[in-house]
Amino acid sequence: MTSGRLSTSSTTPTLREVLDSHLAAAEPRILSGHEHLDAPVCWVHSSEIYEIGPLLTGGELLLTTGLGLRGLDAGTRKHYVRDLAQRGVAAVAIEVGRTFEEVPEEMVRAGSAARLPIIELRAVVPFIDVCRAVNTSIAAREVDELRVRSALVDALHDDLAAGAGVAPMLGHISERLDAPVVLVSTSGALLSAHGVDDDSAAWRVVDRAVAEAAVHSKGRPMARLIVGECADAGEIPFADSLLRAAAGPVAVGLTRTGVRGSALAARLVEDLVDGRPMRPADLRIRLAGAGLSAAGPTLVVPLAAEAPDPRMADDAVAGAQLDAVARSIVDATVYALAAVPAGRGEGTVDPVDRVASTLTARGGGLGRTTIVVGNPCRVDDLGPVADTAAALSESLRRCGRQLGLAASTAARLGVSRRVFTSRELLADEAVRALDPAVRAELRAMVEPLVTYDGRSSSDLVRTLTVHLSNGCSATRSAAALHIGRQSLYQRIERIRTLLGFDPTDPAVYASMMLALRSLTSEGHQL
């Protein structure tokens, strides 16, 4: 028997590892279930009892000489294999030369039908030595995992006790795993990362995830905790287990808000995000209690904000010079309602633009906060059938869903904007909801540019996106791309040649915009 070091990527070795490390001397031959050689082995058991099935819990590698099968007919031996498969054992290894000269064909067929690995051991090895070696290794792994997991959880609890945000928590997770760690919201926004140089590197970790765990709050998923490859591209010990253990403390770190803002305002926003029904009269009373009085003509503008730490987003919204705001942090996202007086007649400022401009005016005060401003709702003269609460609920949730789209829009336009409006993101949301066949046709329209960019790094896709987004203004497009107008004209001419038609033609303008947006919906980096 030979010994070897098993992988430490989990607490259980795979069947392949056990065969290579501890049963190589037995000259194993795989007769069935080849596709399950990477199944985990939770224990190695040796038994000659025919009715061993009820004593097994699943995941075991069963070693036997077949003594308990001596004198049984083919049908009974097939039942033996089927019963073990139903119990979920990892494999059955049968030593030949004592009971059988070779593994009976009916057992091999039964194993194939059940996709259970049947292994023929053609040389004698002491089963007790194999069981002791593998099971000791498994137990040692479990102890190692418990020790590492306990140390990580202790560190995360210390972070929570110190009032730290999720950033230092991700630092501890990354340190234990010796690999980059990224936290992404369910809406697709980058919340935090550790062990990466920039946002682009963080998204590469997401694309090449080694393991991930869902972060839940109140039974609902709110984010994904993702680990990437370690620097030496080796295996990461206990990655899945450690991420699952870390998910709980990270959820607490994300949702903990402290005493911020009005409790009445926070409860109102939370109820609207949850979609709880509310009568118009009750809504008016609760708005007033939250500081959003609807005594005069008033518009309520919903918005959602996200940042690596929810408290950063909360501070960004609270610090804006808005007349009245009710806000709350729900599942790591800040949701808010801003009251704006309803103007009438010409010269009235659009309430959405007013709120967006006020937030944008904070400039560097927004930090890494991304904000989506939704559509306004009038709340002063509600009719008997008006369901303004439902409209506000839907608008708040839409803003939350669109936070991920906002990041891809900024990348598509090549800008560092932090504030977006829900109405400008509707086209991106619509593209994601299109029939796959329609999206494929849209993709085909710009595929020549994607292919050309891939070969030459010419940036034609982004050039066309910026040009169309700027109304085909050469001056504005060149400035946004940081190139001269002559260079822009050359790129546009190259685009026309590759596509075979003029993408700035008004007849295809809308289709081209959708086609370009379909690229970012598929994760294409502009």
C-alpha positions in Angstrom: 0.0 0.0 0.0 1.2 3.5 -0.8 0.3 6.6 1.0 0.0 10.1 -0.2 -1.2 13.6 0.6 -4.9 14.2 -0.1 -6.2 17.5 -1.3 -7.2 20.0 1.4 -9.8 21.8 -0.6 -12.6 20.2 1.5 -13.0 17.9 4.5 -13.6 14.9 2.3 -11.3 13.3 -0.3 -12.6 12.3 -3.6 -12.9 8.7 -4.8 -10.1 9.3 -7.3 -7.8 10.6 -4.5 -8.4 7.6 -2.3 -7.8 5.2 -5.2 -4.5 7.0 -6.2 -3.3 7.5 -2.7 -4.3 4.5 -0.7 -5.5 1.7 -3.1 -3.0 1.9 -5.8 -1.2 -1.2 -4.5 -4.5 -3.1 -4.9 -4.3 -2.5 -8.7 -7.8 -1.1 -8.9 -9.8 -1.4 -12.2 -12.9 0.8 -12.7 -15.7 -1.3 -14.1 -18.6 1.2 -13.9 -19.5 4.7 -12.8 -16.5 6.3 -14.4 -18.2 9.7 -14.3 -18.4 9.7 -10.5 -14.7 9.3 -9.7 -14.7 12.8 -8.3 -17.5 12.1 -5.8 -16.5 12.8 -2.2 -15.8 9.9 0.1 -16.9 10.7 3.7 -15.7 7.4 5.2 -14.2 4.0 4.2 -15.9 1.0 5.5 -15.1 -2.7 5.2 -17.8 -5.3 5.5 -18.8 -8.8 4.3 -22.4 -8.5 5.4 -24.9 -8.9 2.6 -27.5 -6.6 4.3 -25.0 -3.8 5.1 -27.1 -1.1 3.3 -29.2 0.0 6.2 -26.1 0.6 8.3 -24.7 3.1 5.8 -25.6 6.8 5.6 -24.2 7.6 2.2 -20.9 8.8 0.8 -19.0 5.7 2.0 -16.4 3.7 0.0 -17.3 0.0 0.8 -14.5 -2.5 0.7 -15.4 -6.2 0.5 -14.1 -9.6 -0.7 -17.7 -10.6 -1.6 -17.8 -13.3 1.1 -21.4 -12.3 2.0 -22.4 -12.8 -1.7 -21.1 -16.4 -1.9 -23.8 -18.8 -3.0 -26.3 -16.1 -3.9 -28.0 -16.0 -7.3 -27.4 -13.3 -9.9 -30.7 -11.5 -9.1 -29.8 -11.2 -5.4 -26.3 -9.8 -6.2 -27.9 -7.2 -8.5 -30.3 -6.2 -5.6 -27.2 -5.8 -3.4 -25.7 -3.3 -5.8 -29.0 -1.4 -6.4 -29.5 -1.2 -2.6 -26.1 0.3 -2.0 -26.7 2.8 -4.9 -29.9 3.9 -3.3 -28.1 4.4 0.0 -25.9 6.8 -1.7 -22.5 5.1 -1.2 -19.6 6.6 -3.1 -18.4 3.2 -4.5 -18.0 -0.5 -3.9 -14.5 -2.0 -4.2 -14.5 -5.8 -4.5 -11.3 -7.8 -4.0 -11.1 -10.7 -6.4 -9.3 -14.0 -5.9 -11.1 -15.2 -2.8 -14.8 -15.3 -3.4 -14.9 -14.4 -7.1 -12.2 -14.8 -9.8 -13.7 -11.6 -11.3 -16.5 -9.3 -10.4 -19.8 -10.9 -11.6 -21.1 -9.4 -14.8 -24.6 -8.8 -13.4 -23.1 -6.6 -10.6 -21.2 -4.5 -13.1 -24.4 -4.1 -15.2 -26.3 -3.1 -12.1 -23.6 -0.6 -11.2 -23.6 0.9 -14.7 -27.4 1.3 -14.6 -27.2 3.0 -11.2 -24.1 5.0 -12.1 -22.4 3.5 -9.1 -18.6 3.0 -9.3 -17.8 -0.8 -9.1 -14.1 -1.2 -8.6 -12.2 -4.5 -9.0 -9.2 -4.9 -6.7 -6.8 -7.3 -8.3 -4.2 -7.4 -5.6 -4.5 -7.9 -1.8 -4.2 -5.0 0.6 -5.1 -5.0 4.3 -8.5 -3.4 4.4 -8.0 -2.3 8.0 -4.9 -0.3 7.0 -6.8 1.4 4.2 -9.7 2.3 6.5 -7.4 3.6 9.2 -5.3 5.7 6.9 -8.2 7.3 5.0 -10.6 7.8 7.9 -7.8 9.3 10.1 -7.1 11.7 7.2 -10.8 12.6 7.0 -11.1 13.2 10.7 -7.9 15.3 10.7 -9.4 17.4 7.9 -12.6 17.9 9.9 -10.6 19.1 12.9 -8.5 21.4 10.7 -11.6 22.8 9.1 -13.3 23.4 12.5 -10.1 25.2 13.7 -9.8 27.4 10.7 -13.5 28.2 10.6 -13.6 29.0 14.3 -10.7 31.4 13.9 -12.4 33.1 11.0 -15.7 33.5 12.7 -14.0 34.8 15.9 -12.2 37.5 13.7 -15.5 38.5 12.0 -17.3 38.7 15.3 -14.5 41.0 16.6 -15.1 43.2 13.5 -18.8 43.4 14.3 -18.1 44.2 18.0 -15.8 47.0 16.9 -18.4 48.5 14.6 -16.4 47.8 11.5 -18.0 47.6 8.1 -17.7 44.8 5.6 -14.4 45.9 4.2 -12.2 44.7 7.1 -14.4 41.6 7.3 -13.5 40.7 3.7 -9.9 41.4 4.6 -10.0 38.7 7.2 -11.8 36.2 4.9 -9.2 36.9 2.1 -6.4 36.4 4.6 -7.7 33.0 5.7 -8.3 31.8 2.2 -5.1 33.4 0.8 -7.2 34.5 -2.2 -9.1 37.6 -3.4 -12.7 37.9 -2.1 -15.5 40.0 -3.7 -19.0 40.9 -2.4 -21.6 41.5 -5.0 -25.3 42.5 -4.4 -28.1 40.4 -5.9 -28.8 43.4 -8.2 -25.3 42.9 -9.7 -23.5 45.9 -8.0 -20.0 45.6 -6.6 -20.3 46.1 -2.9 -16.7 45.5 -1.7 -13.6 43.6 -2.5 -10.3 42.6 -1.0 -7.1 41.3 -2.6 -7.7 43.1 -6.0 -6.2 46.2 -7.5 -9.3 47.8 -9.0 -13.0 47.2 -9.9 -12.0 45.5 -13.2 -9.9 42.9 -11.3 -12.8 42.4 -8.9 -15.2 41.6 -11.8 -12.6 39.1 -13.2 -12.8 37.3 -9.8 -16.6 37.1 -10.2 -16.2 35.7 -13.7 -13.7 33.1 -12.6 -15.1 32.3 -9.2 -13.6 29.3 -7.4 -16.4 29.2 -4.8 -19.2 31.4 -3.6 -21.9 31.6 -0.9 -25.2 33.4 -0.7 -25.6 36.1 1.9 -29.1 36.1 3.3 -31.1 38.6 5.4 -34.6 37.8 6.8 -34.6 34.7 4.6 -33.9 36.6 1.4 -30.7 36.6 -0.6 -29.1 40.0 -0.5 -25.5 39.4 -1.8 -23.0 36.8 -3.0 -19.6 36.3 -1.3 -17.2 35.1 -4.0 -13.6 33.9 -3.8 -11.2 33.8 -6.7 -8.1 31.9 -7.6 -5.1 32.2 -5.2 -1.9 33.7 -6.5 -0.2 30.3 -7.1 -3.4 28.9 -8.7 -3.3 26.1 -6.2 -6.3 24.7 -4.3 -8.0 26.8 -1.6 -8.5 24.8 1.6 -12.1 24.6 2.8 -13.3 27.5 0.5 -16.9 26.5 0.4 -17.1 25.8 4.2 -15.4 29.1 5.2 -17.6 31.2 2.8 -20.7 29.7 4.3 -19.5 30.3 7.8 -18.6 33.9 6.9 -21.9 34.7 5.2 -23.8 35.1 8.4 -21.5 37.7 10.0 -21.2 39.5 6.7 -25.0 39.7 6.5 -25.1 41.4 9.9 -22.3 43.8 8.8 -24.3 44.7 5.7 -27.6 45.2 7.4 -26.6 46.9 10.7 -27.6 50.5 10.4 -27.3 51.8 14.0 -29.6 54.7 15.0 -29.9 56.6 11.7 -32.7 58.9 10.7 -36.3 58.7 11.9 -37.6 55.3 13.0 -41.0 56.2 11.5 -39.4 57.1 8.2 -37.3 54.0 8.1 -40.4 51.8 8.9 -42.4 53.4 6.1 -39.6 52.9 3.5 -39.1 49.3 4.7 -42.9 48.5 4.3 -42.9 50.0 0.8 -39.9 48.0 -0.2 -41.6 44.9 1.1 -44.7 45.7 -0.9 -47.1 45.8 2.0 -50.5 47.2 1.1 -51.4 50.7 2.4 -54.5 52.8 2.0 -54.1 56.3 0.6 -55.2 57.9 3.8 -52.7 55.8 5.8 -50.0 56.7 3.3 -50.6 60.4 3.8 -50.4 60.1 7.6 -47.3 58.0 7.5 -45.6 60.4 5.0 -46.3 63.2 7.4 -45.0 61.2 10.3 -41.8 60.6 8.3 -41.4 64.3 7.7 -42.7 64.2 4.1 -45.8 66.4 4.6 -48.2 66.3 1.7 -50.2 69.3 2.9 -49.6 71.1 -0.5 -49.1 69.8 -4.0 -46.2 67.3 -3.4 -44.3 64.8 -5.5 -42.5 61.9 -3.8 -39.4 60.8 -5.7 -38.1 57.3 -4.8 -34.4 56.4 -5.1 -32.0 53.6 -4.2 -28.3 53.8 -3.4 -25.5 51.2 -3.0 -21.9 51.4 -1.8 -19.2 49.1 -0.5 -20.4 49.9 3.0 -24.2 50.7 3.3 -23.4 53.4 5.8 -21.4 55.2 3.1 -24.5 55.2 0.8 -26.7 56.3 3.8 -24.4 59.2 4.5 -24.3 60.2 0.8 -28.1 60.4 0.7 -28.4 62.0 4.1 -25.9 64.7 3.2 -27.6 65.8 0.0 -29.4 69.2 0.2 -32.9 67.8 -0.3 -35.9 69.4 1.3 -37.2 66.2 3.0 -36.0 62.6 2.9 -37.1 59.4 4.5 -34.6 56.6 4.2 -33.7 53.1 5.4 -31.1 50.4 4.7 -32.8 47.2 3.5 -30.6 44.2 2.6 -27.4 46.4 2.2 -29.2 48.9 -0.1 -30.3 52.3 0.9 -33.9 53.1 -0.2 -35.2 56.6 0.2 -38.2 58.9 -0.6 -37.5 62.6 -1.4 -40.4 65.1 -1.2 -40.4 67.8 -4.0 -43.0 70.6 -4.3 -45.1 70.0 -7.4 -44.7 72.9 -9.7 -47.2 73.9 -12.4 -46.9 75.6 -15.8 -43.9 76.4 -18.0 -40.5 76.6 -16.5 -41.3 73.9 -13.9 -38.2 71.9 -13.0 -38.5 68.1 -13.6 -38.6 66.6 -10.1 -36.4 63.7 -11.1 -33.8 66.0 -12.6 -34.0 68.2 -9.4 -33.3 65.2 -7.1 -30.6 63.8 -9.4 -28.9 67.2 -9.8 -28.9 67.8 -6.0 -27.3 64.4 -5.4 -24.8 64.9 -8.2 -23.8 68.3 -6.7 -22.3 66.4 -3.8 -19.4 65.5 -6.2 -16.7 63.7 -4.2 -19.0 63.4 -1.3 -20.7 60.5 -3.0 -17.5 58.5 -2.9 -18.2 55.1 -4.4 -22.0 55.3 -3.9 -24.1 54.5 -7.0 -27.6 56.0 -7.0 -30.7 55.4 -9.2 -33.5 58.0 -9.0 -37.0 56.7 -9.8 -40.2 58.1 -11.2 -42.2 60.6 -9.0 -45.6 59.9 -7.5 -48.1 62.6 -6.6 -49.5 62.1 -3.1 -51.6 65.2 -2.2 -54.8 64.6 -4.0 -55.2 60.8 -4.1 -58.5 59.5 -5.6 -60.5 56.7 -4.1 -59.0 54.1 -6.3 -55.4 55.5 -6.5 -52.8 53.0 -5.3 -49.9 55.3 -4.8 -48.3 53.0 -2.2 -48.1 50.2 -4.8 -46.6 52.6 -7.3 -44.0 53.8 -4.8 -43.2 50.2 -3.9 -42.7 49.2 -7.5 -40.6 52.3 -8.2 -38.4 51.7 -5.2 -37.8 48.1 -6.1 -37.1 49.0 -9.7 -34.5 51.5 -8.6 -32.9 48.7 -6.5 -32.8 46.3 -9.4 -31.3 48.9 -11.7 -28.3 49.6 -9.5 -26.4 46.9 -11.3 -27.4 48.3 -14.7 -26.1 51.7 -13.6 -22.6 50.4 -13.3 -22.7 48.8 -16.8 -24.1 52.0 -18.2 -21.2 54.0 -16.8 -18.8 51.5 -18.3 -20.6 51.7 -21.7 -20.4 55.5 -21.8 -16.9 55.6 -20.4 -17.9 58.0 -17.7 -17.5 58.1 -13.9 -21.1 59.1 -13.2 -22.6 58.0 -9.8 -26.2 59.2 -10.2 -28.6 57.8 -12.8 -32.3 57.9 -13.4 -34.6 54.9 -13.7 -36.1 56.1 -17.0 -32.7 56.2 -18.7 -32.0 52.6 -17.6 -35.3 51.3 -18.8 -33.9 50.3 -22.2 -31.1 48.3 -20.5 -33.7 46.5 -18.4 -35.9 45.9 -21.4 -33.0 44.3 -23.3 -32.5 41.8 -20.5 -36.1 40.8 -20.7 -36.1 40.3 -24.5 -36.5 36.9 -26.1 -33.1 35.2 -26.5 -33.6 35.0 -30.2 -34.2 38.7 -30.4 -31.1 39.4 -28.3 -29.1 37.1 -30.6 -30.2 39.2 -33.6 -29.3 42.4 -31.9 -25.9 40.9 -31.0 -25.4 39.9 -34.7 -25.8 43.5 -35.8 -22.6 44.6 -33.9 -20.7 41.3 -34.0 -18.3 42.5 -36.7 -17.2 45.3 -34.3 -16.8 43.0 -31.4 -14.7 40.6 -33.5 -12.6 43.5 -34.8 -12.0 44.9 -31.4 -11.0 41.5 -30.1 -8.3 41.2 -32.8 -7.0 44.8 -32.8 -8.0 46.5 -29.5 -9.4 49.3 -31.6 -12.3 50.3 -29.2 -14.8 50.6 -32.0 -17.8 49.3 -30.0 -17.2 51.9 -27.3 -16.7 54.6 -30.0 -20.0 53.9 -31.6 -21.8 53.7 -28.2 -20.5 57.1 -27.1 -21.2 58.6 -30.5 -24.8 57.5 -30.6 -25.3 58.4 -26.9 -24.1 61.9 -27.7 -26.6 62.3 -30.5 -23.9 61.8 -33.2 -22.3 65.1 -32.2 -18.7 64.9 -33.3 -17.6 67.5 -30.8 -19.2 65.9 -27.8 -18.2 62.4 -28.8 -14.6 63.3 -29.4 -14.4 65.0 -26.1 -16.0 62.0 -24.3 -13.5 59.7 -26.0 -10.5 62.0 -25.4 -9.6 61.9 -29.1 -9.5 64.4 -31.9 -12.4 64.9 -34.3 -10.4 63.6 -37.2 -9.6 60.4 -35.3 -13.3 60.1 -34.6 -14.2 60.4 -38.2 -11.7 57.7 -39.2 -13.2 55.4 -36.6 -16.8 56.0 -37.7 -15.8 55.3 -41.3 -14.1 52.1 -40.2 -17.3 51.1 -38.4 -19.4 51.8 -41.5 -17.1 49.6 -43.5 -17.2 46.7 -41.1 -21.0 46.8 -40.6 -21.8 47.4 -44.2 -24.3 50.1 -43.4 -24.4 53.5 -41.7 -25.3 52.9 -38.0 -26.0 56.7 -37.5 -28.9 56.5 -40.0 -32.1 57.6 -38.1 -33.9 54.5 -39.5 -31.6 52.1 -37.6 -30.6 54.4 -34.7 -32.9 52.8 -32.1 -32.0 49.3 -33.2 -28.3 50.1 -32.9 -28.7 51.5 -29.4 -30.5 48.4 -28.3 -27.8 46.2 -30.0 -25.0 48.0 -28.1 -26.9 47.8 -24.9 -27.4 44.0 -25.4 -23.6 43.7 -25.3 -23.4 45.1 -21.7 -26.3 43.0 -20.7 -24.2 39.9 -21.6 -21.3 41.2 -19.6 -19.3 42.6 -22.6 -16.6 45.0 -21.4 -16.6 48.2 -23.3 
